[in-house]
Amino acid sequence: MAGEPSHFEVGVPDAARAKAFFGELFDWSFTTTTGDNAWVETRGVRGGLHDGDEDRSVVVYFRVDDIAAAVRQCGSSAARQMTQTQPSPAAVSFPAGTTRDSSSAFTSPPSAA
């Protein structure tokens, strides 16, 4: 559904420590991908966890029916600089800051061929 969070990414300096912390705190489970990076399984939205982020960041992606329309509606300069990122199995993601700090993005379901 449009406007619903589709997934999130957590950037941390040390993914192994973060998995132990969030796993105990929130009962999250992890599927390790590369190194200690992992997919995050929660009781709600699926996420990703990656290390090497000394600044620590959280990015939330929101599902929309039409990425171009959502970008036009938000009208921010970050949205006008929209670029495609690595597709996930469930959605194609396009960074498009919807807040002044550019901390969110849109996703749209892949088109049926």
N, C-alpha and C positions, 0 to 999 in steps of 0.2 A: 504494500500500500504506500502511495506517495507520502513523503514526509516522515515515514518510519525509519529509525536507524537500521541500516543494513549490516554494518560491521564496524569494527573499530581497530585501531592500531595503537599499541603502547610501545614507546621507545624508551629504553633504559640503558644505563652503562653496562649492566651485568645481567643477562637474561637468565642465567642459572639461579641467581639469588632472587630475581623477580618471580620466577616460577615457584620457588619455595614459599616466598612471601604471599603472593596472591592465591596460590593453591591452598595454603592454610587459612588465610583470612576469608576468602570467598568460596572455598571449595571448588575452584576452577580446575579443570583438567587440561592437559596439554598434549599435543601431537608434535613432537620435535621435527623440524624441517631441515635446516642447515645449522651446524654448530649447535648452539643452545637456543636458537630462534625457534618459534613454535606457533602453531595455530592454537587459539584459546577457545575452549568450550565452556560456556557459562550456562546458566539455566534460561538465559534469554538469547541475546545477540552473540554471534560468533565473532571472534577477534583474532588479532595477530600480535605477537610479541617479538620485538627485535632488539638486539643489543647494539652497542657502539654509539648510543645517543647520550652523550654526557649532559645535555641540557634537559633530558627527560621530557617526553612529549606524549600527548594523547591526541589522536585524530579520530573524529567520528564521521562516518560516511552515512548519508541519508539517501534513501531510495526516492527517485522521482520518475515520472512517466516519460518526460522529455527533458534531457539535459540542457539542450540549447534554450528552451523556454525558461527553465529554472535559472539559468545564468542571466538571461535577459531580465528576468524579474528582479533578481537581486542587484544587478547593476553596479557592483563594486569593481574597482580596477583589477583586483585579484581575479575576479570572475571573468573579466574580459581577456585575461591571459591564460585561459583554460588550456591545459595540455593533457593528453591521454597518458595514463600510467599503466603499469602491468595489470592485465586482466586477471581477475580471480575466477574460480569456477562458476560463481553465481552471478557475477555482475562485472560490468566494465566501469572502472572508476576514473573520474576526471577531477583533479584538484580544482576547486572553485571556491575561494574564500567567501563565506557568507557573513562573516563578522569582521570587524576591523582588524582582528588579530589573525585572520585567515586560518582558523583552526578547525574548519569543517570542510566537507566535500560532498559531492553528489554521486550517486550510482544509478544506473539504469539497467534493467534486465537486458541480456543479450537478445538481439532480434532473431526471430525464428527464420530460418532459411528455407 
